[in-house]
Amino acid sequence: MTVSAHEQIEVFIGVDVGKEQHHAVALTQSGTVLFDRALPNDETRLRELIGALVHYGPTILVVDQPATIGALAVAVAQDMNITIGYLPGLAMRRIADIYPGESKTDKKDATIIADAARTMPHAIRNLHAIDAQVAELAILSGFDDDLAMQITATSNRLHGLLTHIHPALERAFGRHIAHPAVLDLLAHYPTPAQIRRLGRARLAARPTKKAPRMGSRLADNILAAIAEQTVTVVGTNAAETVIPKLAEQLSSLIHQRTKVADEVERLVGAHPLHEVLTSMPGVGIRTTARIITELSGKQFSTAGHLAAYAGLAPVTRRSGSSIRGEHRSRRGNKKLKRVLYLSAFAALQDPDSRDYYERKRAQGKSYNQALIALARRRCDVLFAMLRDGTTYQPLPRPTAA
């Protein structure tokens, strides 16, 4: 919050948000308490509170969580045209250390939020009207992350169960286990005995419907794998019940994620930063969506500030004349850090990114260290692209003599 904007505020409402009820504390410029009590997470009560306090003068409402459980409070404040602020969790924890006592209560947290807004405007981030498009992307991206984790867990469970009853068959499916053709086969013929009874011709015909180029080869691999084991492992009968369920569940999850991806692509395609972000090697639709949602409404004065926010700026540990080197930061926005790290990995197909990565490896850095260094370098490029609104420009390649 700027100093001039802060000087115009007369009432500071700090809200420690909760699922069923919030705790709100309202202070004047001089620190006089105007309100201090719990109130339900309800539009009517929130309107009553804000309506009663705006009579004292220009008002700001500051929350510790602007999304999820704090979304209604933010929406009501926006609708009533009052200033909205956000006190990040890390800043709040550090500020809380200067207040007496070690107790942590909703009342104390709300007081800290209100007092920080009153006395430390530099710690408060302004929340402008939340872009509906960004809000939708945030929800869809979160759901996409959930689906990805469920797909991984279900796929691993299916791998594990197949390994239990027939290791050779699991190896035959290998990385294709989530392919629609394989899932269809397992949903109807989950055990080696059932697959064997199909015969070569029928076994090849079924996956060929969903994988024309893979069907015949897959059938040969499956039959060869089944022939490697003659005994029936204990638990195979139970697996006959579980494997089809897992196959159907995995197929459904993949279908859901495809539908979500289509909607994410539609929203990203309509966003002004679409062409800017996707022009960068290693940045696809899902990565673009995450960058938009995690950086929406935030401003950084330098590339270093952006890198620090993303947790990509190295931390130097120094004590007196002793320097213990640089270490990876454990702070920052973990979602943004993860997406920038994975984006750097995907960018290794790009010549410039690969050259930089190989130089870091030649300097003795480990795989992860080199990849994080690449992500940090790309963070500088991303900052410039966002600042100037320009697309990615590759470095000119040297021409052969």
C-alpha positions in Angstrom: 0.0 0.0 0.0 1.4 3.4 -0.9 2.0 6.1 1.8 -0.5 8.5 0.2 -3.2 5.9 0.0 -2.6 4.8 3.6 -2.9 8.4 4.9 -6.4 8.6 3.5 -7.6 5.5 5.4 -9.5 6.1 8.6 -10.7 2.6 9.5 -8.6 -0.6 9.3 -10.5 -3.8 9.4 -8.5 -7.0 10.0 -10.2 -10.2 9.3 -8.9 -13.6 10.4 -11.0 -15.7 8.1 -12.4 -19.1 9.0 -14.6 -21.7 7.3 -17.7 -21.1 9.4 -16.9 -17.8 11.1 -14.4 -15.0 10.9 -13.0 -12.8 13.7 -12.9 -9.1 12.8 -11.1 -6.2 14.5 -11.5 -2.6 13.4 -9.1 0.1 14.4 -9.0 3.9 13.7 -5.8 5.7 12.6 -5.0 6.4 16.3 -5.5 2.7 17.3 -8.9 3.0 18.9 -10.9 -0.3 18.7 -14.2 0.1 16.9 -15.1 -3.5 16.6 -13.7 -6.8 18.0 -15.8 -9.9 17.8 -16.5 -13.1 15.8 -19.0 -13.0 12.9 -20.3 -15.8 10.7 -19.0 -16.3 7.2 -22.2 -14.7 5.9 -22.9 -11.9 3.4 -25.5 -10.2 5.5 -23.4 -9.9 8.6 -20.3 -8.8 6.5 -22.4 -6.1 4.9 -23.7 -4.9 8.3 -20.1 -4.7 9.7 -18.7 -2.8 6.7 -21.7 -0.6 6.4 -21.5 0.5 10.1 -17.7 1.2 9.9 -17.6 3.2 6.6 -19.4 6.0 8.5 -16.1 6.7 10.3 -14.4 7.5 7.0 -12.5 5.7 4.2 -12.1 2.0 5.1 -9.8 -0.8 4.2 -10.6 -4.5 4.8 -7.5 -6.7 5.1 -7.6 -10.5 5.1 -5.0 -13.2 5.6 -6.5 -15.5 2.9 -8.1 -13.7 -0.1 -9.3 -17.0 -1.8 -11.2 -20.1 -0.7 -12.6 -19.3 2.8 -11.9 -15.6 2.5 -13.4 -15.2 -0.9 -16.9 -14.1 0.3 -15.4 -11.3 2.5 -13.4 -10.0 -0.4 -16.4 -10.2 -2.8 -18.6 -8.3 -0.3 -15.9 -5.6 0.2 -15.5 -5.3 -3.6 -19.2 -4.9 -4.1 -19.3 -2.2 -1.4 -16.4 -0.3 -3.1 -14.0 -0.3 -0.2 -10.2 -0.9 -0.4 -9.1 -4.5 0.0 -5.7 -5.6 1.3 -4.0 -8.9 1.8 -1.4 -9.7 4.5 0.7 -12.7 3.3 1.2 -15.5 5.7 5.0 -15.2 6.0 4.8 -11.5 6.7 2.1 -12.1 9.3 4.2 -14.7 11.1 7.1 -12.4 11.3 5.0 -9.5 12.5 3.3 -11.7 15.1 6.8 -12.2 16.7 6.8 -8.5 17.9 3.5 -8.9 19.7 3.6 -10.1 23.4 2.6 -13.6 24.3 2.9 -16.9 22.5 -0.8 -17.7 22.2 -2.4 -17.9 18.8 -6.1 -17.1 18.7 -8.4 -15.8 16.0 -8.8 -12.6 18.1 -5.1 -12.0 18.3 -4.5 -12.8 14.6 -7.3 -10.3 13.5 -5.7 -7.7 15.8 -2.3 -8.2 14.2 -3.8 -7.9 10.7 -5.6 -4.7 11.6 -2.7 -3.2 13.4 -0.3 -4.2 10.6 -2.5 -2.4 8.1 -2.6 0.7 10.4 1.1 0.9 11.2 3.0 -1.1 8.4 1.3 -0.3 5.1 4.4 -1.6 3.2 3.5 -5.1 4.4 0.0 -5.0 2.9 -0.6 -5.9 -0.7 -3.5 -4.2 -2.5 -6.1 -6.6 -3.8 -7.8 -5.1 -6.8 -11.0 -6.5 -8.3 -10.3 -10.1 -8.8 -10.4 -11.0 -12.5 -13.2 -13.6 -13.0 -11.0 -15.3 -15.7 -8.1 -15.6 -13.3 -10.4 -16.9 -10.5 -11.7 -19.6 -12.9 -8.2 -20.5 -13.9 -7.2 -20.9 -10.3 -10.0 -23.3 -9.5 -9.5 -25.3 -12.7 -5.7 -25.5 -12.2 -6.2 -26.6 -8.6 -8.6 -29.3 -9.7 -6.1 -30.3 -12.5 -3.4 -30.7 -9.9 -5.7 -32.9 -7.8 -6.6 -35.1 -10.8 -2.9 -35.4 -11.7 -2.1 -36.7 -8.2 -5.0 -39.1 -8.3 -3.9 -40.4 -11.7 -0.4 -41.0 -10.4 -1.7 -42.8 -7.3 -4.1 -45.0 -9.2 -1.6 -45.8 -11.9 1.0 -46.8 -9.2 -1.6 -48.9 -7.5 -2.4 -50.7 -10.8 1.3 -51.2 -11.4 1.8 -52.6 -7.9 -1.1 -55.0 -8.1 0.0 -56.4 -11.5 3.5 -56.8 -10.2 2.1 -58.7 -7.2 0.3 -61.3 -9.4 2.4 -61.4 -12.5 5.6 -59.2 -12.7 6.3 -60.1 -16.4 2.8 -59.0 -17.4 3.3 -55.7 -15.6 6.6 -55.2 -17.5 4.8 -55.9 -20.8 2.4 -53.1 -20.1 5.1 -50.8 -18.8 4.7 -47.1 -19.6 1.6 -47.9 -21.7 -0.5 -48.9 -18.6 -2.5 -45.7 -18.8 -3.2 -46.0 -22.5 -6.9 -46.3 -23.3 -6.3 -49.6 -25.1 -4.5 -51.2 -22.1 -7.1 -49.9 -19.7 -9.9 -51.3 -21.8 -8.2 -54.7 -21.9 -7.6 -54.7 -18.1 -11.2 -53.6 -17.4 -12.6 -56.7 -19.2 -9.7 -59.3 -18.9 -7.8 -58.5 -15.7 -6.0 -61.7 -15.0 -3.4 -63.6 -17.1 -5.7 -66.7 -17.3 -8.5 -64.6 -18.8 -6.1 -62.9 -21.3 -4.7 -66.3 -22.3 -8.2 -67.6 -23.1 -8.7 -64.8 -25.6 -6.2 -66.2 -28.0 -3.8 -64.3 -30.2 -6.2 -63.0 -32.8 -8.8 -61.7 -30.3 -6.2 -60.3 -28.0 -4.6 -58.3 -30.9 -8.0 -57.1 -32.2 -9.2 -55.5 -29.0 -6.4 -53.0 -28.4 -6.1 -52.3 -32.1 -9.5 -50.5 -32.0 -8.0 -47.8 -29.7 -4.3 -48.2 -30.8 -4.1 -49.3 -34.4 -0.3 -49.2 -34.5 0.3 -50.7 -31.1 -2.3 -53.5 -31.0 -0.4 -56.4 -32.7 2.9 -55.6 -31.0 1.2 -55.3 -27.6 -0.5 -58.7 -28.0 2.8 -60.4 -28.8 4.4 -58.8 -25.8 1.6 -59.8 -23.5 1.5 -63.4 -24.6 5.3 -63.7 -24.3 5.1 -62.3 -20.8 2.2 -64.6 -19.7 4.3 -67.6 -20.9 7.1 -66.7 -18.5 5.0 -67.6 -15.4 3.2 -70.9 -14.9 2.2 -70.6 -11.2 -0.8 -68.6 -9.9 0.1 -66.2 -7.1 -2.0 -66.0 -4.0 -4.3 -63.0 -4.3 -5.0 -63.3 -8.0 -8.7 -64.0 -7.4 -9.0 -60.7 -5.4 -7.0 -58.9 -8.1 -9.7 -60.1 -10.6 -12.1 -57.8 -8.7 -9.8 -54.9 -8.0 -7.9 -54.5 -11.3 -11.1 -53.7 -13.4 -12.1 -51.1 -10.9 -8.7 -49.5 -10.9 -8.7 -49.5 -14.8 -12.1 -47.9 -14.9 -11.1 -45.3 -12.3 -7.9 -44.4 -14.1 -9.7 -44.1 -17.4 -12.3 -41.8 -15.8 -9.7 -39.6 -14.2 -7.8 -39.3 -17.4 -11.1 -38.3 -19.2 -11.9 -35.7 -16.6 -8.4 -34.2 -16.8 -8.8 -34.0 -20.6 -12.0 -32.1 -20.2 -10.5 -29.7 -17.6 -7.5 -29.2 -19.9 -9.8 -28.1 -22.7 -11.5 -25.5 -20.5 -8.1 -24.3 -19.2 -6.9 -23.9 -22.8 -10.0 -21.9 -23.7 -9.4 -19.5 -20.8 -5.7 -19.2 -21.3 -6.2 -18.6 -25.0 -8.4 -15.6 -24.2 -6.0 -14.1 -21.7 -3.8 -11.1 -22.8 -0.6 -12.9 -21.7 -1.3 -16.0 -23.7 1.0 -15.2 -26.6 3.7 -13.7 -24.4 4.0 -16.7 -22.1 3.6 -19.5 -24.5 6.3 -18.1 -26.7 8.8 -19.2 -24.1 10.3 -22.7 -24.7 9.0 -25.2 -22.1 5.9 -23.1 -21.3 2.7 -24.9 -22.3 -1.0 -24.2 -21.5 -0.9 -25.7 -18.0 2.3 -23.8 -17.1 0.8 -20.6 -18.5 -2.3 -21.0 -16.4 -0.3 -21.5 -13.3 2.0 -18.5 -14.0 -1.1 -16.3 -14.6 -2.9 -17.4 -11.4 0.2 -17.2 -9.2 1.4 -13.8 -10.4 -2.0 -12.2 -10.9 -2.2 -8.8 -9.2 1.4 -8.9 -8.0 4.1 -6.5 -9.0 7.9 -6.9 -8.8 10.4 -4.1 -9.1 13.2 -6.3 -10.3 13.8 -9.8 -11.6 15.5 -10.6 -8.3 12.3 -9.9 -6.5 10.3 -12.2 -8.8 13.0 -15.0 -8.3 12.8 -14.5 -4.5 9.0 -14.8 -4.6 9.3 -18.0 -6.6 11.9 -19.4 -4.2 14.5 -19.6 -6.9 17.0 -17.0 -5.5 19.9 -18.8 -3.8 20.5 -18.1 -0.1 24.1 -17.4 1.1 24.8 -18.6 4.6 27.4 -16.3 6.2 28.6 -15.9 9.8 31.4 -13.4 10.5 34.3 -14.4 8.3 32.9 -17.8 7.7 30.9 -18.4 4.5 29.2 -21.7 4.1 28.2 -21.3 0.5 24.9 -20.9 -1.3 21.8 -23.1 -0.6 18.5 -23.5 -2.2 15.7 -21.3 -0.7 13.0 -23.2 1.3 10.7 -20.2 1.0 8.7 -18.6 -1.8 5.6 -19.6 -3.7 5.9 -23.4 -3.9 3.4 -23.8 -6.7 5.2 -21.2 -8.8 8.6 -22.7 -8.0 7.5 -26.2 -9.0 6.0 -25.0 -12.3 9.1 -23.0 -13.2 11.3 -25.9 -12.3 9.3 -28.3 -14.5 9.2 -25.7 -17.3 13.0 -25.5 -17.2 13.2 -29.3 -17.5 10.9 -29.2 -20.5 13.0 -26.4 -22.0 16.1 -28.6 -22.2 15.0 -29.4 -25.8 15.7 -25.7 -26.6 19.3 -25.1 -27.7 19.9 -22.0 -25.6 18.5 -23.7 -22.5 20.5 -26.9 -23.1 23.7 -24.9 -23.6 23.3 -23.1 -20.3 22.4 -26.3 -18.5 25.5 -28.1 -19.9 27.7 -25.2 -18.9 26.5 -25.4 -15.3 27.0 -29.2 -15.3 30.6 -28.6 -16.6 31.1 -26.3 -13.6 30.5 -29.2 -11.3 26.9 -28.6 -10.4 24.6 -31.5 -9.9 21.6 -32.3 -12.1 19.2 -30.5 -9.7 21.5 -27.6 -9.1 22.0 -27.0 -12.9 18.2 -27.2 -13.5 17.5 -24.7 -10.7 20.1 -22.4 -12.1 18.4 -22.7 -15.5 15.0 -22.0 -13.9 16.5 -18.9 -12.2 17.9 -17.6 -15.4 14.6 -18.2 -17.2 13.0 -16.3 -14.3 14.9 -13.2 -15.4 13.7 -13.6 -18.9 10.1 -14.1 -17.8 10.3 -10.9 -15.7 11.5 -8.9 -18.8 8.7 -10.5 -21.0 6.0 -9.6 -18.4 7.4 -6.1 -17.8 7.6 -5.2 -21.5 4.8 -7.3 -22.8 7.1 -8.9 -25.4 7.4 -12.5 -26.6 10.5 -14.6 -26.1 13.4 -13.8 -28.3 16.1 -16.6 -28.6 19.7 -15.6 -28.6 21.3 -15.4 -32.0 23.1 -18.7 -32.9 26.7 -18.3 -34.1 27.0 -18.9 -37.8 29.5 -21.3 -39.3 32.5 -19.7 -40.9 
